[in-house]
C-alpha cells in the first residue's frame, strides 16, 4: 500500500500476473469477467493495475481452508 505522499505504483499485465502468481491470460480473463479492477490506457489491450487492485482481487478470490494436522506430521 502506498503512503499518502507518494503516487501509486502502476503495474503492467505481466507484473500484475507475477504479483498474483498467475498467468497473464488469467489476469485478462478476470478483468473481462469484472472481478479484477484495471485502468485502460492507450490501445485496447493496454491495462494497468495498482498493487491494491491485485491484493483485493486475491483476497476476494480465496477460499478458506481448514488445516488439519496430519498424523504423519503430528506428535508421536
N, CA, C and O atoms as a GROMACS GRO file, in nm:
protein
  304
    1UNK      N    1   0.086  -0.118   0.000
    1UNK     CA    2   0.000   0.000   0.000
    1UNK      C    3   0.089   0.123   0.000
    1UNK      O    4   0.184   0.130   0.078
    2UNK      N    5   0.059   0.219  -0.086
    2UNK     CA    6   0.143   0.338  -0.096
    2UNK      C    7   0.107   0.437   0.014
    2UNK      O    8  -0.005   0.438   0.065
    3UNK      N    9   0.204   0.519   0.050
    3UNK     CA   10   0.179   0.621   0.151
    3UNK      C   11   0.111   0.740   0.085
    3UNK      O   12   0.120   0.756  -0.036
    4UNK      N   13   0.042   0.825   0.164
    4UNK     CA   14  -0.035   0.936   0.107
    4UNK      C   15   0.050   1.037   0.029
    4UNK      O   16  -0.001   1.105  -0.060
    5UNK      N   17   0.179   1.047   0.061
    5UNK     CA   18   0.263   1.144  -0.007
    5UNK      C   19   0.332   1.089  -0.132
    5UNK      O   20   0.406   1.162  -0.199
    6UNK      N   21   0.310   0.963  -0.165
    6UNK     CA   22   0.368   0.903  -0.285
    6UNK      C   23   0.259   0.870  -0.386
    6UNK      O   24   0.147   0.836  -0.349
    7UNK      N   25   0.293   0.881  -0.513
    7UNK     CA   26   0.196   0.843  -0.615
    7UNK      C   27   0.192   0.690  -0.622
    7UNK      O   28   0.290   0.624  -0.590
    8UNK      N   29   0.078   0.634  -0.665
    8UNK     CA   30   0.066   0.487  -0.669
    8UNK      C   31   0.158   0.427  -0.775
    8UNK      O   32   0.191   0.491  -0.875
    9UNK      N   33   0.196   0.303  -0.752
    9UNK     CA   34   0.275   0.228  -0.849
    9UNK      C   35   0.178   0.156  -0.941
    9UNK      O   36   0.088   0.086  -0.894
   10UNK      N   37   0.195   0.173  -1.071
   10UNK     CA   38   0.108   0.108  -1.170
   10UNK      C   39   0.183  -0.008  -1.232
   10UNK      O   40   0.295   0.007  -1.279
   11UNK      N   41   0.119  -0.124  -1.232
   11UNK     CA   42   0.179  -0.246  -1.284
   11UNK      C   43   0.125  -0.279  -1.422
   11UNK      O   44   0.009  -0.250  -1.453
   12UNK      N   45   0.208  -0.339  -1.505
   12UNK     CA   46   0.163  -0.391  -1.634
   12UNK      C   47   0.092  -0.525  -1.609
   12UNK      O   48   0.089  -0.574  -1.497
   13UNK      N   49   0.035  -0.582  -1.713
   13UNK     CA   50  -0.031  -0.712  -1.702
   13UNK      C   51   0.069  -0.817  -1.654
   13UNK      O   52   0.039  -0.897  -1.566
   14UNK      N   53   0.187  -0.817  -1.713
   14UNK     CA   54   0.289  -0.915  -1.676
   14UNK      C   55   0.330  -0.899  -1.530
   14UNK      O   56   0.343  -0.998  -1.458
   15UNK      N   57   0.350  -0.776  -1.485
   15UNK     CA   58   0.387  -0.752  -1.346
   15UNK      C   59   0.274  -0.791  -1.250
   15UNK      O   60   0.299  -0.847  -1.143
   16UNK      N   61   0.150  -0.761  -1.289
   16UNK     CA   62   0.034  -0.798  -1.206
   16UNK      C   63   0.025  -0.950  -1.195
   16UNK      O   64  -0.003  -1.003  -1.088
   17UNK      N   65   0.048  -1.019  -1.307
   17UNK     CA   66   0.044  -1.165  -1.306
   17UNK      C   67   0.154  -1.222  -1.216
   17UNK      O   68   0.131  -1.318  -1.143
   18UNK      N   69   0.271  -1.162  -1.220
   18UNK     CA   70   0.380  -1.207  -1.134
   18UNK      C   71   0.346  -1.184  -0.987
   18UNK      O   72   0.373  -1.269  -0.903
   19UNK      N   73   0.287  -1.069  -0.956
   19UNK     CA   74   0.250  -1.040  -0.817
   19UNK      C   75   0.148  -1.141  -0.765
   19UNK      O   76   0.156  -1.186  -0.651
   20UNK      N   77   0.050  -1.177  -0.850
   20UNK     CA   78  -0.054  -1.270  -0.810
   20UNK      C   79  -0.013  -1.416  -0.831
   20UNK      O   80  -0.085  -1.507  -0.789
   21UNK      N   81   0.100  -1.439  -0.895
   21UNK     CA   82   0.150  -1.572  -0.927
   21UNK      C   83   0.050  -1.651  -1.011
   21UNK      O   84   0.020  -1.767  -0.984
   22UNK      N   85  -0.001  -1.583  -1.115
   22UNK     CA   86  -0.090  -1.644  -1.213
   22UNK      C   87  -0.038  -1.607  -1.352
   22UNK      O   88   0.059  -1.532  -1.364
   23UNK      N   89  -0.100  -1.660  -1.456
   23UNK     CA   90  -0.058  -1.628  -1.592
   23UNK      C   91  -0.119  -1.494  -1.636
   23UNK      O   92  -0.222  -1.453  -1.582
   24UNK      N   93  -0.057  -1.427  -1.732
   24UNK     CA   94  -0.119  -1.305  -1.787
   24UNK      C   95  -0.258  -1.332  -1.845
   24UNK      O   96  -0.345  -1.245  -1.838
   25UNK      N   97  -0.279  -1.452  -1.902
   25UNK     CA   98  -0.412  -1.486  -1.954
   25UNK      C   99  -0.517  -1.484  -1.844
   25UNK      O  100  -0.630  -1.442  -1.867
   26UNK      N  101  -0.480  -1.529  -1.725
   26UNK     CA  102  -0.572  -1.527  -1.612
   26UNK      C  103  -0.607  -1.384  -1.575
   26UNK      O  104  -0.722  -1.354  -1.542
   27UNK      N  105  -0.509  -1.296  -1.579
   27UNK     CA  106  -0.533  -1.154  -1.548
   27UNK      C  107  -0.633  -1.096  -1.647
   27UNK      O  108  -0.730  -1.032  -1.607
   28UNK      N  109  -0.611  -1.118  -1.777
   28UNK     CA  110  -0.705  -1.069  -1.879
   28UNK      C  111  -0.845  -1.126  -1.857
   28UNK      O  112  -0.944  -1.054  -1.866
   29UNK      N  113  -0.852  -1.255  -1.829
   29UNK     CA  114  -0.980  -1.323  -1.808
   29UNK      C  115  -1.056  -1.259  -1.691
   29UNK      O  116  -1.176  -1.233  -1.702
   30UNK      N  117  -0.988  -1.236  -1.581
   30UNK     CA  118  -1.052  -1.180  -1.462
   30UNK      C  119  -1.095  -1.035  -1.484
   30UNK      O  120  -1.197  -0.992  -1.428
   31UNK      N  121  -1.021  -0.960  -1.562
   31UNK     CA  122  -1.062  -0.822  -1.597
   31UNK      C  123  -1.189  -0.827  -1.681
   31UNK      O  124  -1.285  -0.753  -1.655
   32UNK      N  125  -1.191  -0.914  -1.784
   32UNK     CA  126  -1.310  -0.927  -1.869
   32UNK      C  127  -1.431  -0.971  -1.789
   32UNK      O  128  -1.543  -0.929  -1.818
   33UNK      N  129  -1.411  -1.056  -1.689
   33UNK     CA  130  -1.521  -1.107  -1.606
   33UNK      C  131  -1.568  -1.003  -1.504
   33UNK      O  132  -1.670  -1.023  -1.438
   34UNK      N  133  -1.494  -0.894  -1.491
   34UNK     CA  134  -1.534  -0.788  -1.398
   34UNK      C  135  -1.493  -0.815  -1.254
   34UNK      O  136  -1.541  -0.746  -1.163
   35UNK      N  137  -1.407  -0.913  -1.232
   35UNK     CA  138  -1.364  -0.945  -1.096
   35UNK      C  139  -1.236  -0.876  -1.055
   35UNK      O  140  -1.205  -0.867  -0.936
   36UNK      N  141  -1.159  -0.826  -1.153
   36UNK     CA  142  -1.032  -0.759  -1.126
   36UNK      C  143  -1.036  -0.620  -1.187
   36UNK      O  144  -1.056  -0.605  -1.308
   37UNK      N  145  -1.016  -0.520  -1.104
   37UNK     CA  146  -1.019  -0.381  -1.148
   37UNK      C  147  -0.891  -0.349  -1.224
   37UNK      O  148  -0.783  -0.394  -1.186
   38UNK      N  149  -0.904  -0.270  -1.331
   38UNK     CA  150  -0.789  -0.228  -1.410
   38UNK      C  151  -0.815  -0.091  -1.468
   38UNK      O  152  -0.930  -0.049  -1.481
   39UNK      N  153  -0.709  -0.021  -1.502
   39UNK     CA  154  -0.719   0.107  -1.572
   39UNK      C  155  -0.676   0.082  -1.716
   39UNK      O  156  -0.569   0.024  -1.739
   40UNK      N  157  -0.756   0.124  -1.810
   40UNK     CA  158  -0.724   0.104  -1.951
   40UNK      C  159  -0.658   0.231  -2.005
   40UNK      O  160  -0.709   0.342  -1.987
   41UNK      N  161  -0.544   0.214  -2.070
   41UNK     CA  162  -0.474   0.328  -2.129
   41UNK      C  163  -0.439   0.296  -2.273
   41UNK      O  164  -0.433   0.180  -2.312
   42UNK      N  165  -0.418   0.399  -2.351
   42UNK     CA  166  -0.373   0.381  -2.488
   42UNK      C  167  -0.460   0.288  -2.569
   42UNK      O  168  -0.582   0.307  -2.579
   43UNK      N  169  -0.397   0.186  -2.626
   43UNK     CA  170  -0.467   0.090  -2.711
   43UNK      C  171  -0.563   0.002  -2.635
   43UNK      O  172  -0.579   0.015  -2.514
   44UNK      N  173  -0.626  -0.086  -2.705
   44UNK     CA  174  -0.730  -0.170  -2.647
   44UNK      C  175  -0.680  -0.263  -2.538
   44UNK      O  176  -0.753  -0.291  -2.443
   45UNK      N  177  -0.557  -0.312  -2.548
   45UNK     CA  178  -0.507  -0.409  -2.451
   45UNK      C  179  -0.408  -0.350  -2.350
   45UNK      O  180  -0.344  -0.424  -2.275
   46UNK      N  181  -0.395  -0.220  -2.349
   46UNK     CA  182  -0.304  -0.157  -2.254
   46UNK      C  183  -0.375  -0.140  -2.120
   46UNK      O  184  -0.454  -0.048  -2.103
   47UNK      N  185  -0.346  -0.228  -2.027
   47UNK     CA  186  -0.407  -0.224  -1.895
   47UNK      C  187  -0.300  -0.196  -1.791
   47UNK      O  188  -0.184  -0.236  -1.807
   48UNK      N  189  -0.339  -0.128  -1.686
   48UNK     CA  190  -0.251  -0.105  -1.572
   48UNK      C  191  -0.326  -0.136  -1.445
   48UNK      O  192  -0.448  -0.121  -1.437
   49UNK      N  193  -0.252  -0.180  -1.344
   49UNK     CA  194  -0.309  -0.223  -1.218
   49UNK      C  195  -0.233  -0.161  -1.102
   49UNK      O  196  -0.110  -0.153  -1.105
   50UNK      N  197  -0.306  -0.118  -1.002
   50UNK     CA  198  -0.241  -0.078  -0.878
   50UNK      C  199  -0.225  -0.203  -0.794
   50UNK      O  200  -0.302  -0.299  -0.806
   51UNK      N  201  -0.125  -0.203  -0.708
   51UNK     CA  202  -0.099  -0.320  -0.625
   51UNK      C  203  -0.221  -0.355  -0.540
   51UNK      O  204  -0.251  -0.473  -0.520
   52UNK      N  205  -0.293  -0.253  -0.491
   52UNK     CA  206  -0.410  -0.283  -0.407
   52UNK      C  207  -0.523  -0.346  -0.488
   52UNK      O  208  -0.605  -0.418  -0.431
   53UNK      N  209  -0.531  -0.322  -0.621
   53UNK     CA  210  -0.631  -0.391  -0.704
   53UNK      C  211  -0.604  -0.542  -0.700
   53UNK      O  212  -0.696  -0.622  -0.684
   54UNK      N  213  -0.478  -0.579  -0.715
   54UNK     CA  214  -0.439  -0.720  -0.717
   54UNK      C  215  -0.466  -0.783  -0.580
   54UNK      O  216  -0.521  -0.893  -0.570
   55UNK      N  217  -0.426  -0.712  -0.475
   55UNK     CA  218  -0.443  -0.765  -0.340
   55UNK      C  219  -0.591  -0.787  -0.306
   55UNK      O  220  -0.628  -0.889  -0.247
   56UNK      N  221  -0.677  -0.690  -0.342
   56UNK     CA  222  -0.821  -0.704  -0.315
   56UNK      C  223  -0.879  -0.822  -0.393
   56UNK      O  224  -0.959  -0.898  -0.338
   57UNK      N  225  -0.839  -0.837  -0.519
   57UNK     CA  226  -0.888  -0.947  -0.601
   57UNK      C  227  -0.846  -1.082  -0.542
   57UNK      O  228  -0.927  -1.175  -0.536
   58UNK      N  229  -0.721  -1.092  -0.500
   58UNK     CA  230  -0.675  -1.217  -0.441
   58UNK      C  231  -0.752  -1.250  -0.314
   58UNK      O  232  -0.792  -1.365  -0.293
   59UNK      N  233  -0.773  -1.151  -0.229
   59UNK     CA  234  -0.846  -1.176  -0.105
   59UNK      C  235  -0.991  -1.216  -0.133
   59UNK      O  236  -1.046  -1.302  -0.064
   60UNK      N  237  -1.053  -1.153  -0.232
   60UNK     CA  238  -1.192  -1.185  -0.267
   60UNK      C  239  -1.202  -1.322  -0.332
   60UNK      O  240  -1.308  -1.385  -0.327
   61UNK      N  241  -1.095  -1.370  -0.393
   61UNK     CA  242  -1.096  -1.496  -0.466
   61UNK      C  243  -1.053  -1.615  -0.382
   61UNK      O  244  -1.060  -1.729  -0.428
   62UNK      N  245  -1.010  -1.591  -0.261
   62UNK     CA  246  -0.959  -1.702  -0.181
   62UNK      C  247  -1.072  -1.782  -0.119
   62UNK      O  248  -1.181  -1.731  -0.094
   63UNK      N  249  -1.045  -1.906  -0.096
   63UNK     CA  250  -1.137  -1.996  -0.029
   63UNK      C  251  -1.072  -2.038   0.102
   63UNK      O  252  -0.962  -2.093   0.102
   64UNK      N  253  -1.138  -2.012   0.214
   64UNK     CA  254  -1.078  -2.054   0.342
   64UNK      C  255  -1.060  -2.205   0.346
   64UNK      O  256  -1.147  -2.281   0.303
   65UNK      N  257  -0.947  -2.247   0.396
   65UNK     CA  258  -0.916  -2.389   0.406
   65UNK      C  259  -0.876  -2.419   0.549
   65UNK      O  260  -0.791  -2.351   0.607
   66UNK      N  261  -0.938  -2.520   0.605
   66UNK     CA  262  -0.902  -2.561   0.740
   66UNK      C  263  -0.784  -2.657   0.730
   66UNK      O  264  -0.790  -2.757   0.659
   67UNK      N  265  -0.679  -2.625   0.801
   67UNK     CA  266  -0.561  -2.710   0.800
   67UNK      C  267  -0.573  -2.806   0.918
   67UNK      O  268  -0.576  -2.766   1.034
   68UNK      N  269  -0.578  -2.934   0.885
   68UNK     CA  270  -0.590  -3.038   0.987
   68UNK      C  271  -0.454  -3.106   1.000
   68UNK      O  272  -0.399  -3.154   0.901
   69UNK      N  273  -0.402  -3.109   1.121
   69UNK     CA  274  -0.271  -3.175   1.137
   69UNK      C  275  -0.278  -3.320   1.095
   69UNK      O  276  -0.372  -3.392   1.130
   70UNK      N  277  -0.180  -3.361   1.022
   70UNK     CA  278  -0.171  -3.499   0.975
   70UNK      C  279  -0.099  -3.582   1.080
   70UNK      O  280  -0.011  -3.532   1.150
   71UNK      N  281  -0.136  -3.708   1.091
   71UNK     CA  282  -0.066  -3.798   1.184
   71UNK      C  283   0.080  -3.809   1.144
   71UNK      O  284   0.168  -3.832   1.228
   72UNK      N  285   0.106  -3.793   1.016
   72UNK     CA  286   0.241  -3.803   0.965
   72UNK      C  287   0.329  -3.692   1.019
   72UNK      O  288   0.448  -3.712   1.043
   73UNK      N  289   0.271  -3.572   1.038
   73UNK     CA  290   0.347  -3.458   1.083
   73UNK      C  291   0.316  -3.420   1.228
   73UNK      O  292   0.376  -3.327   1.283
   74UNK      N  293   0.222  -3.490   1.288
   74UNK     CA  294   0.181  -3.458   1.424
   74UNK      C  295   0.276  -3.516   1.527
   74UNK      O  296   0.382  -3.570   1.495
   75UNK      N  297   0.234  -3.504   1.651
   75UNK     CA  298   0.317  -3.560   1.760
   75UNK      C  299   0.306  -3.711   1.762
   75UNK      O  300   0.209  -3.770   1.713
   76UNK      N  301   0.405  -3.771   1.816
   76UNK     CA  302   0.407  -3.917   1.827
   76UNK      C  303   0.393  -3.959   1.969
   76UNK      O  304   0.393  -4.079   1.998
   0.00000   0.00000   0.00000
